[in-house]
């Protein structure tokens, strides 16, 4: 029996912006955000980072950091919906389920720099700023929420994992509504970490191309307000009929960072999401690929997608436009599926150099301006993370 989550509102902020209309225009036309370049050991690496000066300070100085400023930029667009939910259900009946990986790296780097230079940590610095739940604590404080709070750090699948947790807890009766999503930044330590793995490209990511050379990191925040019932009085007008209807997870645990080469873990997650939604593969009109542009991800994902959906189901990776936003990626890309469902089935374009890798199983990559061949009702969004943590979500407009 399907156990959906109804989407009452959603919002995001990334390198493409925060306006749904203008961001969707860039998605359908394959327009990349303006990437910044960073010198990493003498090699210039692009990253889809947002100018910090463009983000308004958080009023509560305790929470005023780059991560929470980014969350604020997204949440401010859905303030009214969240406050209506708090009023309807009570502050103790709203859950917060967030995916994030950064865990205060900016605070730790600045503190260590100060300690190295002066022998003391900065005045006012406390380890709370590096706590995994710090971004969720900010959201709770912003809205006066006293309900359950859960943070997921399952690498690139973090905010997709948060959706699964939100669904389970809402149906278990632990909360009546939930704020679910993710936030992450491409901080200096994150950029250095991925560069050390030799996973970062020295040019914007080129997913599923024979010439791909790795991923590009990015900043983003994306959040949803979800409930167990369809509540038209609570939902933003544009969200009526949107829901997450399928939740699939698998754990291949094949390698600490590399995915399982045969795509079995990815296949099982997508298959589980379809089964949970009580759908077959032919129902899916669009696949949002994890699509990092790394050799190993694109290989295994093309195997899994081709095996389940064949060569004709439209698919694209939006990471070439936004960068890989890590813990926020699952929620951000779910929001892009919502935009496609809201906009008559016009699909996010797959931006790459057009040189498909002949060694990969064939996947139908969406061209600029392409529209679903039939009315778009179901999309699937993939998030495949380090450690073999795989999550797929089926998003519907019914």
N, C-alpha and C positions, 0 to 999 in steps of 0.2 A: 504494500500500500504506500503510495507516494506521500511524503511529508514535506510539502513545499514551505519556503519562506517567501512571503509577499513583500515586495519592495515598495515602501511608502515614499522614499525619497533617496536620492544619491547625489554625490558631488565629488569633484576631484580638482586637483591642481598639479600640473606637471609642466615640462618645458614647452608644451604646445599651448599652455594657458589654462584657464579655468572655466571659460564660457563654453557651454555645451554646443551651441550652434557653431562658433568659430572653430572649436577643436574638431567637431565632426567634419567640417569643411576640409580641414587639413588631413584628416584620416582618409576620407574618400578620395582625395586627390594625391595622396602620398607625399605630403609636404612635411619635411623634417623640421624639428625645432633647431634653434641656433645653439650648437654645441660649443663648449669651452675646451681649450686644450691645456693640459697640465704636463709639466716636465717631470717624468719619472725616470730617474737614473739616466738622464740624457736623452730619453726617447719621449717625444711629444705624444700624449695620449688624449683623445677626445673624450668628453663626458657631457651628458645632457643635464648640467647643473643650472639651477635657477639663481639669478643674481640675488644674494641675500638682502641687498638694500631695497629690493622690490617687495619684500615681505614685511608687513607691519609688525612692530613689536607686540609681544604678549603683555597685556596689562599687568598681570601678576608677575613681578620680577623673578620669583622663584622658578617659574616655568618658561622664562623667556630665553629660549635657545632656538637654533635653526630648525630642528625637527618640529617643535611645537608651533613655531611661526608658520611652517608649511601646513601643519594640521589645521591651524586657525584659518588659513586661506581657503581651504576646502570646506571646513565646517561652517564658516560664516554664511555659506550659500544655503544651508539647510537648518539654520538656527530655528526658524519658525516651526518646522516639522518636528524637530527634536523636543522643543519646549511643549508642543501640543501633546506629544507622547508622554512626557513627564507628568503633565497635568492630568492626562487621561488615566494612566496606570499607577502613578506614584513613583517618587524618586527611587524607592527601594525595589521596584519591579522592572527597572530598565537595566539590562546587562550591557557590558562593554567588552567586545572581543576584537582585539587588535593584533595585526601581524607587524613585526618590526625586527630588524636585525642590528641596527646601528648601536643601540644601547649606550648612548652618551660618549661616543668616541671623541667628539669635539671637546667635551669637558675634560676627558682624561688626557688628551694630547696637550691641551692648554695648561692643565695642572702639572703635568710632568715637565713641560717646558719651563714653567715658573720654578718648579722645585730644582731643576738642573741649573738654572741661572741664578737663583737667589737662596737656595737651600730650604725654601718653605713653599707650601702650597698657597694658592691665592686666598685672600681673606674671603670667608663665606663659602668656600668650596667644601662640599660634602659628597659622600659616595652616593647619596640619593639620586644625584644627577646622572649617574651611570646605571641606575637600576633598570632592569628590563621592563618594568611596568610604568616607568616615568611618563611615556606618551599617553598611556591610558589614564594615569592619575590626573594628567592635565585635562583630559576630556571630562572625567568625573567632576573635577573642580569647576570647570566651565559651566556645567549644567546642574550642579548640585546633586548629582546622581550618587546614590548610596547602595545600589544593587551590586550584583556580582561583577567582578572584573577579571579578565583573563587575557594574557598576552602570549602570543605564539611566535617562536623564533625558529621556524623550520626552513631557514634560508629562503630560497626563491619561492617557496610555496607558502610562506608565513600567512599572508592574508587570505589565501584560499583555505588553509587549515582553519583559520578563524571562522570562516563561514560554516564549516562542518561543526565546530564546537558550538557556535551560536544556535544552529538547528537542533543539535542534541539537547542543549540546555533549555531552549524554549519548549520543546516537546516533552521534556522531563518536568516541566512546571517550575523551573528555577527562576524564570523571568517571563514577562509578557511581551516585551519588545527588546530589541537589541540594536546598538550601534556597532556595526561590524565593518572592518576594512583594514587599512594598513598605511604606514608612513615610513619612508626611509630616505636617506640622503647619501650621495656619493662623497663621503668625507675623505680627507687625506688618507686616513688609515685604511679605509675600504679600497680606495684606488691602489694604494701600495700593496694591499693583500692580494687583490686580483692580478696585479702586475706580476707579483712573485709566483703566482700559479701559471704564469704565461698564458692566461686566458683573455687578456685585454688586447684589443686590436689597436694598431697605430693609426687607424682611419675609422670613420663611422661604420658600425657593424653592417654586414652584408649577408643576411641570413639566407641559407639554402642555395647560395651561389657556389660555383666551383672555385671561386676566388676568395671565399670567406677566410678571415684571419682572426676571428675572435669577437668578443662582446664589447659593448660600450655601456658604461654605467650611467645612471640618471637619478634625479630627485623626483619624488612624487608623494602625494597623499590622496587617498580615495576612501570614501566612507558611504555606507548604506544604512538606512533605518528600515529594519525588517520586523515583521510580525507573523504569527501563526495563521491569522485570519486575514482575508481581504477586507480592508477597512477604508472604504472610499472617503469617509469623513476625515481620515488622518492623512491620506495619500496626497502628495502633490499631483496636480492635474495631469502632468506628463507621465506619471508613473502608474496610473491605473492599468491593471492587467499585466504588469511586469512581475515576474517571480523567478526564484531559483528553485528548480523542480528536481534536479538530480545532483547527487553528491557522491563522488567516487574517490577512493583512496587506495593506494598500494604502497608497499615498502619493499623495494628490491634489495636494498642494503648490499649492493654489489661492490661498491667502492666508496671511500670517504668523500670524494668529490665527483668522480666520473659516473655517468649513468650506465645502466646495464646496456651493453652494446646491441643486443638483439631487440630492444624496445619492448620487452615483455612487461616491465613495470609500467611504462606509459600506456600500453595497450590495456592492461588490467584496470588501471584507474579510469580510463575512458569507458571501458566496458561496464564497470561498476556504476558509473554515473548514469549511463543509459538504462541499466537495469533498475536503478533506484527511481528513475523518472518514469519507468514503465514504457520506454520507447525503444525502437530499433534504430540502427544507424541511418536508415533512409530518411528518418524524420529530421535529421540535423541539416540545416541549410547553410551553416557557416561554422568553421573551426578557427578559433583564435589560437594560433600555435604558440608554444613556449618560445621557440625560435630565437635562441640566443646568438646565433651566428658562429658558435664554436663547432669545430669538426665533429665532436662526439655527440653533442645534443642534436644537431640537425640530422645526423645519420640515423640515430636511433628513433627520433620522432617521425621522420619520414617513413621508416619501416612500420611503425605502429599505426600511423594515420592511414597509410596506404592499405595496410592489412584490414583495418576496420571500415574505412570509408571509401576505399578505392581511389580512382584517379579523377573523379568528377566533382566531388564535394568542394566548394570554394573554401580556401584557407589562406590565412596571412599571419605574419608576425608583425606586430606593431612596434616592436622594440627598435626597429630601424628608425622610427619616428620619435620615440620618447626616450631611448636608452633603456637599459635593463634596470628597473627601479626596485629590484631585490624584494624586500619584505612587502612593498606596496604593489608589486606587479600583478598578483592575482586579483586584487580588488580593482586596480586601474583597468586591467584588460576585461574584467567582467563588466565594468561600466561602459567600455567601448562596445561590447556586445549589446548592452541596453540601448546605446545610441543607434546601432544598426537596426534593432528591432523597432525603435521609435520612428525611424526615418525611411520607412517603406522598403526596407531590405537593401538599400544601398550599402555596400560592404567596405570595410577598411582595406585600403590598398596594401599590397605587399611591395615595399620599396627595396629594390636591390638592383644590381647591375644588369639583370636580365640573362645572365649566363648560368643557366641551371646546371647543377652537378649531374652529369650522366651516370655517376656511380650510385646515386640515391634513387630509391623507388619513387615513381612519379606521384607528385602532389599537385593539385590544381591551385596555383598561386594567383590571388586576386589582382586584376589589373586596375589601374586608376579609373574611377567612375563605374566600375562593374556593379551590376545589381543581381541579386539572387534570381534564379530562373523561375522560381515559384514563390508565392507569398512567404516571407520569412517568419517562422513561428518559433523555431528552436535554434539556439547556438550552443556550442560547447567551448569552454575556455580551459586551456591546459596550463598547469604550473608544475614543473618537474625540477626538483631541488637536489642539492648536495645530499649525500647519504642515501639516495634512492627514495626520498619522500615525494611521492607523486599524488597530485590532487587534480581532478577534473570536475568542473561545474557545468551543469546544463541550465541555461537561462531561457525563459519562455516569455512570449507575449500571447496571452490567451483572451 
